[in-house]
Amino acid sequence: RPATIAELADKSREDLWDPNKHLKHWLRTAELARKSGKQHAENGDYERSFVQLARAATIILEKMPTHKDYHTLLSSSQRHNLVLVS
């Protein structure tokens, strides 16, 4: 049977966050997840696409704002642009 949305959402959060890693690591991780999600969608693998896109959105919208360097390394316009592309 296909996975439920809740199961896919849980999978997207597995091993997702370590606040000790540099902010640039998380920017790269989110971008790779976004690209991977788009590629999976193009290939018709919608479950993997959902997981990867949800992972990218969770990093950008929920996790990164809690990082100690978020407000010092990113300008307000950069933070705004992150939200727009996620």
C-alpha positions in Angstrom: 0.0 0.0 0.0 1.2 3.6 -0.5 2.4 5.4 2.5 0.1 7.9 4.2 0.9 11.6 4.3 1.7 11.3 8.0 4.1 8.4 7.4 5.8 10.4 4.6 6.0 13.5 6.8 7.6 11.5 9.6 10.1 10.0 7.1 11.0 13.5 6.0 12.0 14.5 9.5 14.3 11.5 10.2 17.8 12.6 11.2 17.0 16.1 10.0 18.6 18.5 12.4 21.8 19.1 14.2 22.1 22.7 15.4 25.9 22.3 15.8 26.4 22.0 12.1 27.2 25.3 10.2 24.4 27.2 8.7 25.9 26.8 5.2 25.6 23.0 5.7 21.8 23.4 6.1 21.5 25.7 3.2 23.2 23.1 1.0 21.2 20.3 2.5 17.9 22.1 1.8 18.9 22.9 -1.7 19.9 19.3 -2.5 16.6 18.0 -1.0 14.7 20.5 -3.1 16.5 19.5 -6.3 16.1 15.8 -5.5 12.4 16.3 -4.8 11.9 18.0 -8.2 13.8 15.2 -10.0 11.8 12.5 -8.2 8.6 14.3 -9.3 9.7 14.4 -12.9 10.4 10.7 -12.7 6.9 10.0 -11.3 8.2 8.9 -7.8 5.8 11.1 -5.9 6.4 9.6 -2.5 10.1 10.3 -2.6 9.4 13.7 -4.1 7.1 14.5 -1.2 9.7 13.4 1.4 12.5 15.4 -0.2 10.4 18.6 -0.7 9.0 18.3 2.8 12.6 17.9 4.2 13.7 21.1 2.3 10.7 23.1 3.6 11.1 21.9 7.2 14.8 22.8 7.2 14.1 26.3 5.7 10.9 27.2 7.5 11.2 25.4 10.9 14.8 24.5 11.7 17.0 27.2 10.2 15.4 30.1 12.1 16.4 28.4 15.3 20.1 28.2 14.3 22.4 30.5 16.4 23.8 32.1 13.2 20.6 32.6 11.3 20.1 36.2 12.2 23.8 37.2 12.0 24.9 35.5 8.8 21.8 36.2 6.7 20.4 39.6 6.0 16.7 40.2 6.3 16.3 40.1 2.5 18.2 36.8 2.4 15.9 35.3 5.0 12.9 36.6 3.1 14.2 35.0 -0.1 14.7 31.7 1.6 11.0 31.6 2.5 10.0 32.5 -1.1 11.9 29.6 -2.7 11.0 26.9 -0.2 
